[in-house]
Amino acid sequence: MWFWRRKGTSGRASVQAQRVGSHPPTPGAPRRIDYLVECARWPCAVEARLTLIFSGGAGARGEKRGRRWALLLICFFLVPVFSSCAPVTPREEFRLKQATVEELTALLSQREAAIQTMKGLFSAKVRGGIIPIASRMEGALYYRRPNAMRLRGFTAVGSELFEFVQTEDQFRLRLPTMGRVLSGSPSDMSEMGKLARPFQLSVWAMGGVLGTGTIAKDETVALVEEGERYRLEVSGPSPNGAQTMRRRLWFERQTLLVVREDRLTESGAVEATIEYEDFRAIGGAEAISSAGDGRLLRPFKISLEDGKGQGSVQVTFHEMIPNQPLAAADLGQV
């Protein structure tokens, strides 16, 4: 602007700037826009120079008139600049998906069929003595549909803690540190003693990764809407013939992924609560979709709370490789 280079005004401008900055505003004078004038020194200098130019040295009345013009010009030039520097982006609203009982049931079957085989590496943290072997361990998972699974646990230095193999209606548990080998039916693990419960809970937790929690033919389901989640209640016949609730599944309505599961006893008490987090795409572009968007999603973090208050387990997966050929040695023998 031309008045910045006007000769002979630098001294007067500095005196005028000092006067403007040190004197309180005259009563009745126009209200100053402090957040613009005080945000930096250069707007103050601009105001001082503009005041000097428009007042023309005509005393107090000229000074007031000059300040009005100066503030008007500052607002004219600076307000558009500040308003364009930080535009307010409207918050994106996530749409909650609508689904029926049939659609959610079909999703569970779809996700089970998407996994034919699985290899995985994970770490586990155990609290409360739920697994009386170690509080921290590294592990490996091998699975082949429909029900062949092998779990192996190791210490941080690579020593083997256990090997659990389940095929069809038989299981085998090998404990090298104790020199014991146990076997039997998954429906009756009484021979395992205190070890039966932690391994049963581990099988349930892996079901969220493998997609094995589908609805059986003799089970019925009911759907309840809970705000941003759907709750699917799964019931089945008890030994006395009555229908009792077996499981509760919570679907997040933005993605329709299962984020929580409750396993119930015959009396309706919570036997275990499992939460699934950190969903990631696995298997590459050729994987079958499990979320309707072309990706095969699986939880990489699983947290399990024992309903009887005996402890908790947190499983964090480091790698999952789905649908690759498995050798007979990978699955072990019962």
The 8 nearest C-alpha neighbors of each residue, nearest first, counted from 0:
[[1, 2, 3, 4, 5, 45, 49, 48],
 [0, 2, 3, 4, 5, 6, 52, 49],
 [1, 3, 5, 4, 0, 48, 52, 49],
 [4, 2, 1, 5, 0, 48, 6, 45],
 [3, 5, 2, 1, 6, 0, 8, 9],
 [4, 6, 2, 3, 8, 7, 1, 9],
 [7, 5, 8, 4, 9, 3, 2, 10],
 [6, 8, 9, 5, 10, 11, 4, 12],
 [7, 9, 11, 10, 6, 12, 5, 48],
 [10, 8, 12, 11, 7, 13, 6, 5],
 [9, 11, 13, 12, 8, 14, 7, 15],
 [10, 12, 14, 8, 13, 9, 15, 51],
 [11, 13, 15, 9, 10, 14, 48, 8],
 [12, 14, 16, 10, 15, 11, 17, 9],
 [15, 13, 17, 11, 16, 12, 18, 10],
 [14, 16, 18, 12, 17, 13, 11, 47],
 [17, 15, 47, 13, 19, 18, 14, 12],
 [18, 16, 14, 20, 15, 19, 21, 13],
 [17, 19, 15, 16, 21, 20, 22, 14],
 [18, 20, 16, 17, 21, 22, 15, 47],
 [19, 21, 17, 18, 22, 16, 23, 43],
 [22, 20, 18, 19, 17, 23, 16, 24],
 [21, 23, 19, 20, 18, 24, 17, 25],
 [24, 22, 25, 21, 20, 19, 26, 18],
 [23, 25, 26, 22, 28, 27, 19, 30],
 [24, 26, 28, 27, 23, 22, 63, 29],
 [27, 25, 28, 24, 29, 23, 30, 63],
 [26, 28, 25, 29, 30, 24, 63, 31],
 [27, 29, 25, 26, 30, 24, 63, 31],
 [30, 28, 31, 27, 67, 26, 24, 25],
 [29, 31, 28, 32, 27, 24, 33, 67],
 [32, 30, 33, 29, 70, 36, 24, 28],
 [31, 33, 34, 35, 36, 30, 70, 74],
 [34, 32, 36, 35, 31, 37, 38, 30],
 [33, 35, 37, 32, 36, 38, 31, 39],
 [36, 34, 33, 38, 37, 32, 42, 77],
 [37, 35, 33, 42, 38, 43, 34, 32],
 [38, 36, 39, 34, 33, 35, 40, 43],
 [37, 39, 35, 36, 34, 40, 42, 33],
 [40, 38, 37, 41, 42, 36, 43, 35],
 [41, 39, 43, 42, 44, 37, 38, 36],
 [40, 42, 44, 43, 39, 45, 36, 46],
 [43, 41, 45, 44, 36, 40, 46, 39],
 [44, 42, 46, 41, 40, 45, 36, 47],
 [43, 45, 41, 47, 46, 42, 48, 40],
 [44, 46, 42, 48, 43, 47, 49, 41],
 [45, 47, 43, 49, 69, 44, 48, 50],
 [48, 46, 16, 44, 50, 45, 49, 15],
 [49, 47, 51, 45, 50, 46, 12, 44],
 [48, 50, 52, 46, 69, 51, 47, 45],
 [51, 49, 65, 66, 47, 53, 48, 52],
 [52, 50, 48, 49, 54, 53, 55, 47],
 [51, 53, 49, 50, 55, 54, 48, 65],
 [52, 54, 65, 50, 55, 51, 49, 68],
 [55, 53, 61, 65, 62, 56, 51, 52],
 [54, 56, 53, 57, 52, 51, 61, 65],
 [55, 57, 54, 58, 61, 51, 62, 52],
 [58, 56, 61, 55, 54, 59, 60, 62],
 [57, 59, 61, 60, 56, 62, 54, 55],
 [58, 60, 62, 61, 63, 57, 64, 56],
 [61, 59, 63, 62, 58, 64, 57, 54],
 [62, 60, 54, 57, 64, 58, 59, 63],
 [61, 63, 59, 54, 65, 60, 64, 58],
 [64, 62, 66, 60, 65, 61, 59, 67],
 [63, 65, 61, 67, 62, 66, 60, 54],
 [66, 64, 50, 54, 53, 62, 68, 67],
 [65, 67, 69, 50, 63, 68, 64, 70],
 [68, 66, 64, 70, 65, 69, 71, 63],
 [67, 69, 71, 65, 66, 70, 72, 64],
 [70, 68, 66, 49, 72, 46, 67, 71],
 [71, 69, 73, 67, 72, 68, 66, 74],
 [70, 72, 68, 74, 69, 73, 75, 67],
 [71, 73, 75, 69, 74, 70, 76, 68],
 [74, 72, 70, 76, 75, 71, 77, 69],
 [75, 73, 71, 78, 77, 72, 76, 70],
 [74, 76, 72, 73, 77, 71, 78, 79],
 [75, 77, 73, 74, 78, 72, 79, 80],
 [78, 76, 80, 74, 79, 73, 75, 81],
 [77, 79, 81, 74, 80, 82, 76, 75],
 [80, 78, 82, 77, 81, 83, 76, 75],
 [81, 79, 77, 83, 78, 82, 84, 76],
 [82, 80, 84, 78, 83, 79, 77, 85],
 [81, 83, 79, 80, 84, 78, 85, 86],
 [82, 84, 80, 81, 85, 86, 79, 78],
 [85, 83, 81, 82, 86, 80, 79, 87],
 [86, 84, 83, 82, 87, 81, 88, 80],
 [85, 87, 83, 88, 84, 82, 81, 89],
 [88, 86, 89, 85, 90, 82, 83, 84],
 [87, 89, 86, 90, 91, 85, 83, 92],
 [88, 90, 91, 87, 92, 86, 93, 85],
 [91, 89, 92, 88, 87, 93, 86, 94],
 [90, 92, 89, 93, 88, 94, 87, 95],
 [91, 93, 90, 94, 89, 95, 253, 88],
 [94, 92, 91, 95, 253, 96, 90, 252],
 [93, 95, 96, 92, 253, 252, 97, 91],
 [96, 94, 253, 252, 93, 97, 227, 254],
 [97, 95, 252, 253, 94, 98, 255, 254],
 [96, 98, 95, 99, 252, 253, 255, 94],
 [99, 97, 102, 96, 103, 100, 101, 252],
 [98, 100, 102, 101, 103, 97, 222, 104],
 [99, 101, 103, 102, 222, 104, 98, 221],
 [102, 100, 104, 99, 103, 105, 98, 106],
 [101, 103, 105, 99, 104, 100, 98, 106],
 [104, 102, 106, 100, 105, 101, 99, 107],
 [103, 105, 101, 107, 106, 102, 100, 108],
 [104, 106, 102, 108, 103, 107, 101, 109],
 [107, 105, 109, 103, 104, 108, 110, 102],
 [108, 106, 110, 104, 213, 109, 105, 111],
 [109, 107, 105, 111, 106, 110, 213, 112],
 [110, 108, 106, 112, 107, 111, 105, 113],
 [111, 109, 113, 107, 289, 112, 108, 210],
 [110, 112, 210, 108, 113, 109, 211, 114],
 [111, 113, 109, 114, 110, 108, 115, 210],
 [112, 114, 110, 111, 287, 109, 115, 289],
 [115, 113, 112, 116, 111, 322, 321, 209],
 [114, 116, 144, 322, 143, 113, 112, 117],
 [117, 115, 143, 322, 142, 321, 114, 323],
 [116, 118, 321, 142, 320, 141, 322, 119],
 [119, 117, 141, 320, 140, 319, 321, 142],
 [118, 120, 319, 140, 318, 139, 320, 117],
 [119, 121, 139, 318, 317, 138, 316, 140],
 [120, 122, 316, 138, 317, 315, 137, 139],
 [123, 121, 137, 315, 314, 136, 138, 316],
 [124, 122, 314, 136, 313, 135, 137, 315],
 [125, 123, 135, 313, 312, 134, 314, 126],
 [124, 126, 312, 134, 311, 135, 123, 313],
 [127, 125, 311, 310, 128, 312, 134, 129],
 [126, 128, 310, 129, 309, 311, 125, 130],
 [129, 127, 130, 131, 126, 310, 125, 309],
 [128, 130, 310, 127, 309, 197, 131, 126],
 [129, 131, 128, 132, 197, 133, 125, 194],
 [132, 130, 128, 133, 129, 194, 134, 193],
 [131, 133, 130, 134, 160, 128, 161, 176],
 [134, 132, 135, 131, 136, 130, 125, 154],
 [133, 135, 125, 124, 126, 136, 132, 128],
 [136, 134, 124, 133, 123, 125, 137, 154],
 [135, 137, 154, 123, 153, 122, 155, 152],
 [136, 138, 122, 153, 152, 121, 154, 123],
 [137, 139, 152, 121, 151, 120, 122, 153],
 [138, 140, 120, 151, 119, 150, 121, 152],
 [139, 141, 119, 150, 118, 149, 120, 142],
 [142, 140, 118, 149, 148, 117, 330, 150],
 [143, 141, 148, 117, 116, 147, 149, 144],
 [144, 142, 116, 147, 115, 145, 148, 146],
 [145, 143, 115, 146, 116, 147, 142, 114],
 [144, 146, 143, 147, 115, 211, 167, 142],
 [147, 145, 144, 167, 166, 148, 143, 165],
 [146, 148, 166, 143, 142, 165, 144, 145],
 [149, 147, 142, 165, 141, 164, 146, 330],
 [148, 150, 164, 141, 330, 163, 140, 165],
 [151, 149, 140, 163, 162, 139, 164, 141],
 [152, 150, 162, 139, 138, 161, 163, 149],
 [151, 153, 138, 160, 161, 137, 159, 136],
 [154, 152, 159, 160, 137, 158, 157, 136],
 [153, 155, 136, 157, 158, 156, 137, 159],
 [154, 156, 157, 136, 137, 153, 158, 135],
 [157, 155, 154, 158, 153, 159, 137, 136],
 [158, 156, 154, 153, 155, 159, 137, 160],
 [159, 157, 154, 153, 156, 160, 155, 152],
 [158, 160, 153, 161, 152, 157, 154, 175],
 [161, 159, 153, 152, 174, 176, 175, 158],
 [162, 160, 174, 152, 173, 151, 159, 175],
 [161, 163, 151, 173, 172, 150, 164, 152],
 [162, 164, 172, 150, 149, 171, 151, 173],
 [165, 163, 149, 171, 170, 148, 333, 172],
 [164, 166, 170, 148, 147, 169, 149, 171],
 [167, 165, 147, 169, 146, 168, 170, 148],
 [166, 168, 169, 146, 147, 165, 170, 145],
 [169, 167, 184, 166, 185, 170, 165, 186],
 [168, 170, 184, 166, 183, 167, 165, 185],
 [171, 169, 165, 182, 164, 183, 184, 333],
 [170, 172, 182, 164, 333, 181, 163, 165],
 [173, 171, 163, 181, 180, 162, 182, 164],
 [172, 174, 180, 162, 161, 179, 175, 181],
 [173, 175, 161, 179, 177, 176, 178, 180],
 [176, 174, 178, 177, 173, 160, 161, 179],
 [175, 177, 174, 178, 160, 159, 161, 179],
 [178, 176, 175, 179, 174, 173, 180, 160],
 [177, 179, 175, 176, 174, 180, 173, 181],
 [180, 178, 174, 177, 173, 181, 175, 176],
 [181, 179, 173, 172, 174, 182, 178, 171],
 [182, 180, 172, 171, 173, 191, 179, 190],
 [183, 181, 171, 170, 172, 180, 184, 169],
 [182, 184, 170, 169, 188, 185, 171, 187],
 [183, 185, 169, 187, 186, 168, 170, 188],
 [186, 184, 187, 188, 169, 170, 168, 183],
 [185, 187, 184, 188, 168, 183, 169, 189],
 [188, 186, 184, 185, 189, 183, 190, 195],
 [189, 187, 190, 191, 195, 185, 184, 186],
 [188, 190, 191, 192, 187, 195, 193, 183],
 [191, 189, 188, 192, 181, 183, 182, 195],
 [190, 192, 195, 194, 189, 188, 193, 181],
 [191, 193, 194, 190, 189, 195, 188, 196],
 [194, 192, 195, 191, 196, 197, 131, 130],
 [195, 193, 191, 192, 196, 197, 198, 130],
 [196, 194, 191, 193, 188, 198, 192, 197],
 [195, 197, 199, 198, 194, 200, 193, 129],
 [198, 196, 200, 199, 130, 194, 195, 129],
 [197, 199, 201, 200, 196, 195, 202, 194],
 [200, 198, 196, 202, 201, 197, 195, 203],
 [199, 201, 203, 197, 198, 202, 196, 204],
 [200, 202, 198, 204, 199, 203, 197, 205],
 [201, 203, 199, 205, 200, 204, 198, 206],
 [204, 202, 200, 206, 201, 205, 199, 207],
 [203, 205, 201, 206, 202, 207, 200, 273],
 [206, 204, 202, 208, 207, 203, 209, 201],
 [205, 207, 211, 209, 203, 204, 208, 210],
 [208, 206, 210, 205, 209, 204, 211, 212],
 [209, 207, 205, 206, 210, 297, 298, 204],
 [208, 210, 206, 211, 207, 205, 114, 111],
 [211, 209, 111, 207, 206, 110, 208, 212],
 [210, 212, 206, 209, 213, 111, 207, 208],
 [213, 211, 210, 206, 214, 207, 107, 111],
 [212, 214, 107, 211, 108, 215, 210, 111],
 [213, 215, 218, 216, 212, 104, 233, 107],
 [216, 214, 218, 217, 213, 219, 235, 212],
 [215, 217, 218, 214, 219, 235, 213, 220],
 [216, 218, 215, 235, 219, 236, 214, 234],
 [219, 217, 235, 215, 234, 216, 214, 233],
 [220, 218, 234, 233, 235, 217, 221, 214],
 [221, 219, 233, 232, 234, 231, 222, 218],
 [220, 222, 232, 231, 223, 233, 100, 219],
 [221, 223, 231, 230, 100, 232, 224, 220],
 [222, 224, 230, 229, 225, 231, 221, 232],
 [225, 223, 229, 226, 230, 228, 222, 227],
 [226, 224, 228, 229, 227, 223, 230, 249],
 [225, 227, 228, 224, 229, 252, 95, 251],
 [228, 226, 252, 225, 251, 95, 229, 253],
 [229, 227, 251, 225, 252, 250, 226, 249],
 [228, 230, 224, 250, 249, 225, 223, 231],
 [231, 229, 249, 223, 248, 222, 224, 232],
 [230, 232, 222, 248, 247, 221, 249, 233],
 [231, 233, 247, 221, 220, 246, 230, 222],
 [232, 234, 220, 246, 245, 244, 219, 247],
 [235, 233, 244, 245, 219, 243, 218, 220],
 [234, 236, 218, 242, 243, 217, 219, 244],
 [237, 235, 242, 240, 241, 243, 238, 234],
 [236, 238, 240, 239, 241, 242, 243, 235],
 [239, 237, 240, 236, 241, 265, 242, 243],
 [240, 238, 237, 241, 236, 242, 243, 265],
 [239, 241, 237, 238, 236, 242, 243, 235],
 [242, 240, 236, 237, 239, 243, 238, 235],
 [241, 243, 236, 235, 237, 234, 240, 244],
 [244, 242, 234, 235, 236, 237, 245, 241],
 [243, 245, 234, 233, 246, 235, 267, 242],
 [246, 244, 263, 234, 233, 262, 243, 235],
 [247, 245, 262, 233, 261, 263, 244, 232],
 [246, 248, 232, 261, 260, 231, 233, 230],
 [249, 247, 260, 231, 230, 259, 232, 250],
 [248, 250, 230, 259, 229, 257, 258, 228],
 [251, 249, 257, 229, 255, 256, 228, 258],
 [252, 250, 228, 255, 256, 253, 254, 227],
 [251, 253, 255, 228, 95, 96, 254, 227],
 [254, 252, 95, 251, 96, 255, 94, 93],
 [253, 255, 256, 252, 251, 290, 96, 250],
 [256, 254, 252, 251, 250, 253, 257, 290],
 [257, 255, 250, 254, 251, 258, 290, 252],
 [258, 256, 250, 249, 259, 251, 255, 248],
 [259, 257, 275, 274, 249, 250, 256, 251],
 [260, 258, 274, 249, 273, 257, 275, 248],
 [259, 261, 248, 273, 247, 272, 249, 274],
 [260, 262, 272, 247, 246, 271, 263, 273],
 [263, 261, 246, 271, 270, 269, 245, 272],
 [264, 262, 269, 270, 245, 268, 267, 246],
 [263, 265, 267, 266, 268, 270, 269, 245],
 [266, 264, 267, 243, 263, 237, 245, 268],
 [265, 267, 264, 268, 263, 243, 244, 269],
 [268, 266, 264, 265, 263, 269, 244, 243],
 [269, 267, 264, 263, 266, 270, 265, 306],
 [270, 268, 263, 306, 271, 262, 264, 261],
 [269, 271, 306, 263, 262, 264, 268, 305],
 [272, 270, 306, 305, 262, 269, 304, 261],
 [271, 273, 261, 304, 303, 260, 262, 305],
 [272, 274, 303, 260, 259, 302, 261, 304],
 [275, 273, 259, 302, 258, 301, 260, 303],
 [274, 276, 258, 301, 298, 259, 300, 302],
 [277, 275, 300, 298, 278, 301, 258, 299],
 [278, 276, 298, 299, 300, 279, 275, 297],
 [277, 279, 298, 297, 276, 296, 299, 280],
 [280, 278, 296, 297, 277, 281, 298, 299],
 [279, 281, 296, 295, 294, 297, 278, 282],
 [282, 280, 295, 283, 296, 279, 319, 320],
 [281, 283, 286, 321, 320, 284, 295, 285],
 [284, 282, 285, 281, 286, 280, 294, 295],
 [283, 285, 286, 282, 294, 293, 287, 281],
 [284, 286, 283, 287, 282, 294, 293, 288],
 [287, 285, 282, 284, 295, 283, 288, 294],
 [286, 288, 113, 295, 289, 285, 294, 293],
 [287, 289, 293, 294, 295, 290, 291, 286],
 [290, 288, 295, 110, 291, 296, 294, 287],
 [291, 289, 292, 288, 294, 254, 296, 295],
 [290, 292, 288, 289, 293, 294, 254, 295],
 [291, 293, 290, 294, 288, 289, 295, 254],
 [292, 294, 288, 291, 287, 295, 290, 289],
 [295, 293, 288, 292, 280, 296, 289, 286],
 [294, 296, 288, 289, 280, 281, 286, 287],
 [297, 295, 280, 279, 278, 294, 281, 289],
 [296, 298, 278, 279, 208, 299, 280, 295],
 [299, 297, 278, 276, 277, 300, 275, 208],
 [298, 300, 316, 277, 315, 278, 297, 276],
 [301, 299, 315, 276, 298, 277, 314, 275],
 [300, 302, 275, 314, 274, 313, 276, 315],
 [303, 301, 313, 274, 273, 312, 314, 275],
 [302, 304, 273, 312, 311, 272, 313, 274],
 [305, 303, 311, 272, 271, 306, 310, 273],
 [304, 306, 271, 307, 308, 310, 311, 309],
 [307, 305, 270, 271, 269, 308, 304, 272],
 [308, 306, 305, 309, 270, 271, 269, 310],
 [307, 309, 306, 305, 310, 304, 311, 127],
 [308, 310, 307, 129, 305, 127, 128, 311],
 [311, 309, 127, 129, 126, 308, 305, 128],
 [310, 312, 304, 126, 303, 305, 125, 127],
 [311, 313, 125, 303, 124, 302, 126, 314],
 [312, 314, 302, 124, 123, 301, 303, 315],
 [313, 315, 123, 301, 122, 300, 302, 312],
 [316, 314, 300, 122, 121, 299, 123, 301],
 [315, 317, 121, 299, 318, 120, 300, 122],
 [316, 318, 121, 120, 315, 319, 299, 119],
 [317, 319, 120, 119, 316, 320, 121, 118],
 [320, 318, 119, 118, 321, 120, 281, 117],
 [319, 321, 118, 117, 119, 282, 318, 322],
 [322, 320, 117, 116, 323, 282, 319, 114],
 [321, 323, 116, 115, 117, 114, 324, 320],
 [322, 324, 321, 116, 325, 320, 117, 118],
 [325, 323, 322, 326, 116, 117, 321, 143],
 [326, 324, 329, 323, 327, 116, 330, 143],
 [325, 327, 329, 328, 324, 330, 331, 323],
 [326, 328, 329, 330, 331, 325, 332, 324],
 [329, 327, 331, 326, 330, 332, 325, 141],
 [330, 328, 326, 327, 331, 325, 141, 149],
 [329, 331, 328, 149, 327, 141, 148, 332],
 [332, 330, 328, 329, 327, 164, 149, 333],
 [331, 333, 330, 164, 328, 171, 166, 327],
 [332, 171, 170, 164, 169, 331, 165, 166]]
